[in-house]
């Protein structure tokens, strides 16, 4: 994410928006974590029944 922000800022000639890059990363990470936790929970339920 930060690499994209740096590349884009160098092309446009502005400062990189690091805060927006981190927010984007946080949002995508939350989704990945939720999916993995859900799959793990389903696997645990299937293994216990």
N, CA, C and O atoms as a GROMACS GRO file, in nm:
protein
  196
    1UNK      N    1   0.081  -0.119   0.000
    1UNK     CA    2   0.000   0.000   0.000
    1UNK      C    3   0.086   0.126   0.000
    1UNK      O    4   0.062   0.219  -0.078
    2UNK      N    5   0.185   0.130   0.087
    2UNK     CA    6   0.268   0.249   0.093
    2UNK      C    7   0.350   0.266  -0.034
    2UNK      O    8   0.376   0.379  -0.077
    3UNK      N    9   0.390   0.154  -0.095
    3UNK     CA   10   0.466   0.165  -0.220
    3UNK      C   11   0.381   0.230  -0.328
    3UNK      O   12   0.430   0.312  -0.405
    4UNK      N   13   0.252   0.192  -0.334
    4UNK     CA   14   0.163   0.252  -0.433
    4UNK      C   15   0.148   0.401  -0.409
    4UNK      O   16   0.149   0.480  -0.504
    5UNK      N   17   0.134   0.440  -0.281
    5UNK     CA   18   0.119   0.582  -0.249
    5UNK      C   19   0.244   0.660  -0.287
    5UNK      O   20   0.234   0.771  -0.340
    6UNK      N   21   0.360   0.603  -0.260
    6UNK     CA   22   0.485   0.671  -0.295
    6UNK      C   23   0.501   0.684  -0.446
    6UNK      O   24   0.544   0.788  -0.496
    7UNK      N   25   0.467   0.577  -0.518
    7UNK     CA   26   0.479   0.580  -0.664
    7UNK      C   27   0.383   0.684  -0.723
    7UNK      O   28   0.420   0.761  -0.812
    8UNK      N   29   0.260   0.682  -0.673
    8UNK     CA   30   0.160   0.776  -0.724
    8UNK      C   31   0.200   0.920  -0.694
    8UNK      O   32   0.184   1.008  -0.778
    9UNK      N   33   0.252   0.944  -0.573
    9UNK     CA   34   0.290   1.080  -0.537
    9UNK      C   35   0.408   1.129  -0.619
    9UNK      O   36   0.417   1.247  -0.652
   10UNK      N   37   0.500   1.039  -0.652
   10UNK     CA   38   0.614   1.080  -0.733
   10UNK      C   39   0.572   1.111  -0.876
   10UNK      O   40   0.630   1.197  -0.941
   11UNK      N   41   0.470   1.040  -0.926
   11UNK     CA   42   0.420   1.068  -1.061
   11UNK      C   43   0.349   1.202  -1.067
   11UNK      O   44   0.364   1.278  -1.163
   12UNK      N   45   0.270   1.231  -0.962
   12UNK     CA   46   0.191   1.353  -0.960
   12UNK      C   47   0.273   1.472  -0.909
   12UNK      O   48   0.247   1.586  -0.945
   13UNK      N   49   0.372   1.443  -0.825
   13UNK     CA   50   0.455   1.550  -0.772
   13UNK      C   51   0.403   1.606  -0.641
   13UNK      O   52   0.432   1.721  -0.607
   14UNK      N   53   0.328   1.527  -0.567
   14UNK     CA   54   0.274   1.570  -0.438
   14UNK      C   55   0.329   1.481  -0.328
   14UNK      O   56   0.398   1.382  -0.354
   15UNK      N   57   0.297   1.516  -0.204
   15UNK     CA   58   0.336   1.433  -0.090
   15UNK      C   59   0.247   1.310  -0.083
   15UNK      O   60   0.129   1.318  -0.116
   16UNK      N   61   0.301   1.196  -0.039
   16UNK     CA   62   0.218   1.076  -0.030
   16UNK      C   63   0.116   1.088   0.082
   16UNK      O   64   0.144   1.145   0.188
   17UNK      N   65  -0.002   1.035   0.058
   17UNK     CA   66  -0.108   1.035   0.160
   17UNK      C   67  -0.097   0.906   0.240
   17UNK      O   68  -0.167   0.808   0.212
   18UNK      N   69  -0.009   0.906   0.338
   18UNK     CA   70   0.019   0.786   0.415
   18UNK      C   71  -0.101   0.747   0.500
   18UNK      O   72  -0.129   0.628   0.516
   19UNK      N   73  -0.171   0.844   0.556
   19UNK     CA   74  -0.287   0.815   0.641
   19UNK      C   75  -0.394   0.740   0.562
   19UNK      O   76  -0.452   0.644   0.612
   20UNK      N   77  -0.421   0.783   0.439
   20UNK     CA   78  -0.521   0.715   0.357
   20UNK      C   79  -0.475   0.574   0.321
   20UNK      O   80  -0.555   0.481   0.316
   21UNK      N   81  -0.345   0.559   0.295
   21UNK     CA   82  -0.292   0.426   0.263
   21UNK      C   83  -0.308   0.331   0.381
   21UNK      O   84  -0.344   0.215   0.364
   22UNK      N   85  -0.280   0.381   0.501
   22UNK     CA   86  -0.294   0.298   0.621
   22UNK      C   87  -0.439   0.263   0.649
   22UNK      O   88  -0.469   0.152   0.692
   23UNK      N   89  -0.530   0.358   0.626
   23UNK     CA   90  -0.674   0.328   0.644
   23UNK      C   91  -0.719   0.220   0.546
   23UNK      O   92  -0.794   0.130   0.583
   24UNK      N   93  -0.673   0.230   0.423
   24UNK     CA   94  -0.708   0.130   0.322
   24UNK      C   95  -0.655  -0.007   0.361
   24UNK      O   96  -0.725  -0.108   0.349
   25UNK      N   97  -0.531  -0.010   0.408
   25UNK     CA   98  -0.472  -0.136   0.453
   25UNK      C   99  -0.549  -0.194   0.571
   25UNK      O  100  -0.575  -0.314   0.577
   26UNK      N  101  -0.586  -0.107   0.666
   26UNK     CA  102  -0.661  -0.152   0.784
   26UNK      C  103  -0.795  -0.213   0.745
   26UNK      O  104  -0.836  -0.316   0.799
   27UNK      N  105  -0.863  -0.149   0.652
   27UNK     CA  106  -0.993  -0.200   0.607
   27UNK      C  107  -0.979  -0.337   0.541
   27UNK      O  108  -1.057  -0.428   0.570
   28UNK      N  109  -0.882  -0.351   0.453
   28UNK     CA  110  -0.865  -0.480   0.385
   28UNK      C  111  -0.817  -0.587   0.482
   28UNK      O  112  -0.853  -0.704   0.469
   29UNK      N  113  -0.735  -0.549   0.580
   29UNK     CA  114  -0.686  -0.645   0.679
   29UNK      C  115  -0.800  -0.694   0.768
   29UNK      O  116  -0.806  -0.812   0.801
   30UNK      N  117  -0.890  -0.603   0.807
   30UNK     CA  118  -1.004  -0.643   0.890
   30UNK      C  119  -1.090  -0.745   0.816
   30UNK      O  120  -1.137  -0.841   0.876
   31UNK      N  121  -1.110  -0.726   0.688
   31UNK     CA  122  -1.189  -0.820   0.608
   31UNK      C  123  -1.121  -0.956   0.603
   31UNK      O  124  -1.186  -1.059   0.623
   32UNK      N  125  -0.989  -0.957   0.576
   32UNK     CA  126  -0.916  -1.084   0.572
   32UNK      C  127  -0.922  -1.157   0.706
   32UNK      O  128  -0.942  -1.279   0.710
   33UNK      N  129  -0.904  -1.084   0.814
   33UNK     CA  130  -0.906  -1.145   0.947
   33UNK      C  131  -1.044  -1.202   0.977
   33UNK      O  132  -1.055  -1.311   1.032
   34UNK      N  133  -1.149  -1.129   0.943
   34UNK     CA  134  -1.285  -1.177   0.967
   34UNK      C  135  -1.313  -1.305   0.889
   34UNK      O  136  -1.375  -1.398   0.941
   35UNK      N  137  -1.268  -1.311   0.765
   35UNK     CA  138  -1.288  -1.431   0.684
   35UNK      C  139  -1.214  -1.550   0.744
   35UNK      O  140  -1.270  -1.659   0.754
   36UNK      N  141  -1.090  -1.530   0.782
   36UNK     CA  142  -1.011  -1.640   0.840
   36UNK      C  143  -1.071  -1.687   0.971
   36UNK      O  144  -1.080  -1.807   0.996
   37UNK      N  145  -1.113  -1.594   1.056
   37UNK     CA  146  -1.174  -1.633   1.184
   37UNK      C  147  -1.304  -1.710   1.161
   37UNK      O  148  -1.332  -1.807   1.230
   38UNK      N  149  -1.383  -1.664   1.064
   38UNK     CA  150  -1.508  -1.735   1.033
   38UNK      C  151  -1.482  -1.876   0.983
   38UNK      O  152  -1.550  -1.970   1.025
   39UNK      N  153  -1.385  -1.892   0.896
   39UNK     CA  154  -1.352  -2.026   0.844
   39UNK      C  155  -1.299  -2.115   0.956
   39UNK      O  156  -1.332  -2.234   0.962
   40UNK      N  157  -1.217  -2.058   1.043
   40UNK     CA  158  -1.163  -2.136   1.155
   40UNK      C  159  -1.274  -2.180   1.249
   40UNK      O  160  -1.274  -2.293   1.297
   41UNK      N  161  -1.367  -2.090   1.274
   41UNK     CA  162  -1.479  -2.124   1.362
   41UNK      C  163  -1.565  -2.235   1.301
   41UNK      O  164  -1.606  -2.327   1.371
   42UNK      N  165  -1.592  -2.226   1.171
   42UNK     CA  166  -1.670  -2.331   1.105
   42UNK      C  167  -1.597  -2.465   1.111
   42UNK      O  168  -1.659  -2.569   1.133
   43UNK      N  169  -1.467  -2.462   1.091
   43UNK     CA  170  -1.389  -2.586   1.096
   43UNK      C  171  -1.392  -2.646   1.237
   43UNK      O  172  -1.400  -2.768   1.252
   44UNK      N  173  -1.385  -2.562   1.339
   44UNK     CA  174  -1.390  -2.610   1.476
   44UNK      C  175  -1.527  -2.671   1.507
   44UNK      O  176  -1.536  -2.773   1.575
   45UNK      N  177  -1.631  -2.608   1.459
   45UNK     CA  178  -1.766  -2.662   1.481
   45UNK      C  179  -1.784  -2.796   1.410
   45UNK      O  180  -1.842  -2.889   1.466
   46UNK      N  181  -1.733  -2.805   1.286
   46UNK     CA  182  -1.746  -2.931   1.211
   46UNK      C  183  -1.663  -3.043   1.277
   46UNK      O  184  -1.702  -3.159   1.276
   47UNK      N  185  -1.551  -3.007   1.333
   47UNK     CA  186  -1.465  -3.107   1.396
   47UNK      C  187  -1.523  -3.157   1.528
   47UNK      O  188  -1.494  -3.269   1.571
   48UNK      N  189  -1.603  -3.074   1.593
   48UNK     CA  190  -1.656  -3.113   1.724
   48UNK      C  191  -1.788  -3.186   1.714
   48UNK      O  192  -1.833  -3.241   1.814
   49UNK      N  193  -1.852  -3.190   1.598
   49UNK     CA  194  -1.982  -3.258   1.587
   49UNK      C  195  -1.969  -3.393   1.521
   49UNK      O  196  -2.069  -3.464   1.503
   0.00000   0.00000   0.00000
